[in-house]
Amino acid sequence: MDPREVADRLDEVQLIDVREPDEWDAGRIEGARHIPLGEIGARLDEIDRSRPVVAVCRSGARSGKVVDALRARGYAAHNLAGGMQAWEEAGLPFRAPDGGPGRVA
């Protein structure tokens, strides 16, 4: 899914951010849940099977792997095309934990 489509559907989807903690701390999309890539398998119970999932990372590569794994387990999963880099390039909002402007790490 392209960034604008995801932004328009934030109330309909579960946004799962699979980046590492330092990347998450640099800036995140409001409403996203942080489940680092290495923890996805152990934390599947935190992801609602009845709602579409959009996975996000920095560029879309790691989240693409997560999408493949989630689909294999029956989730309706999509990748945020271009990741946080594309989100930022589209001028869409994201913030640091302190409420200040986010940055893509």
C-alpha positions as CSV (number, residue, x, y, z in Angstrom):
1,M,0.0,0.0,0.0
2,D,1.3,3.4,-0.8
3,P,1.8,5.9,2.1
4,R,-1.2,8.1,1.3
5,E,-3.6,5.1,1.1
6,V,-2.3,3.9,4.5
7,A,-2.7,7.4,6.0
8,D,-6.3,7.5,4.7
9,R,-7.1,4.1,6.2
10,L,-5.3,4.4,9.6
11,D,-8.6,3.9,11.4
12,E,-9.2,0.6,9.5
13,V,-5.8,-1.1,9.7
14,Q,-3.4,-2.2,12.3
15,L,0.0,-0.6,11.7
16,I,2.8,-2.8,12.9
17,D,6.2,-1.1,13.0
18,V,8.9,-3.8,12.7
19,R,11.9,-1.5,13.0
20,E,14.6,-1.7,15.7
21,P,14.0,0.3,19.0
22,D,16.4,3.1,18.0
23,E,14.5,3.6,14.7
24,W,11.2,3.5,16.5
25,D,12.5,6.1,19.0
26,A,13.6,8.4,16.2
27,G,10.0,8.8,14.9
28,R,6.8,6.8,14.6
29,I,3.4,7.0,13.0
30,E,0.7,7.8,15.5
31,G,-1.3,4.7,16.4
32,A,1.4,2.2,15.2
33,R,2.3,-0.8,17.4
34,H,6.0,-1.5,17.8
35,I,6.9,-5.2,17.3
36,P,10.5,-5.5,16.1
37,L,11.1,-8.0,13.3
38,G,12.9,-10.5,15.6
39,E,9.9,-10.6,18.0
40,I,7.1,-11.0,15.5
41,G,6.9,-14.8,15.8
42,A,6.6,-14.7,19.6
43,R,4.1,-11.8,19.6
44,L,1.5,-12.9,17.0
45,D,-1.2,-13.0,19.6
46,E,-0.9,-9.2,19.8
47,I,-2.1,-8.9,16.2
48,D,-5.8,-9.0,15.5
49,R,-6.6,-11.5,12.8
50,S,-9.9,-9.8,12.0
51,R,-8.4,-6.5,10.9
52,P,-6.0,-5.8,8.0
53,V,-2.4,-5.4,9.0
54,V,0.1,-2.9,7.4
55,A,3.7,-3.6,8.3
56,V,6.3,-0.8,8.2
57,C,10.0,-0.5,8.4
58,R,12.6,2.0,7.1
59,S,12.4,1.1,3.3
60,G,9.9,-1.7,3.0
61,A,12.3,-4.6,2.8
62,R,12.0,-6.0,6.4
63,S,8.3,-5.3,6.5
64,G,7.9,-7.2,3.2
65,K,9.3,-10.3,4.9
66,V,6.9,-9.8,7.8
67,V,3.9,-9.5,5.3
68,D,4.9,-12.8,3.6
69,A,5.1,-14.5,7.0
70,L,1.7,-13.1,8.2
71,R,0.0,-14.0,5.0
72,A,1.3,-17.6,5.3
73,R,-0.5,-17.6,8.7
74,G,-3.8,-16.3,7.3
75,Y,-3.5,-12.6,8.1
76,A,-4.7,-10.0,5.6
77,A,-1.3,-8.2,5.5
78,H,0.1,-5.4,3.4
79,N,3.5,-3.7,3.2
80,L,3.8,0.1,3.5
81,A,5.5,0.6,0.1
82,G,8.8,2.5,0.6
83,G,8.5,2.3,4.4
84,M,9.1,5.3,6.6
85,Q,11.3,6.9,3.9
86,A,8.3,7.1,1.6
87,W,6.0,8.2,4.4
88,E,8.4,11.1,5.1
89,E,8.8,11.9,1.4
90,A,5.0,12.1,1.1
91,G,4.9,14.8,3.8
92,L,2.8,12.6,6.2
93,P,3.0,13.2,9.9
94,F,5.1,11.2,12.4
95,R,6.6,12.2,15.7
96,A,9.4,11.4,18.2
97,P,8.3,10.1,21.6
98,D,8.6,13.5,23.1
99,G,6.1,14.9,20.6
100,G,8.7,16.7,18.5
101,P,9.2,16.1,14.8
102,G,10.2,12.6,13.9
103,R,13.1,11.6,11.8
104,V,13.8,8.4,9.8
105,A,16.8,6.6,11.4
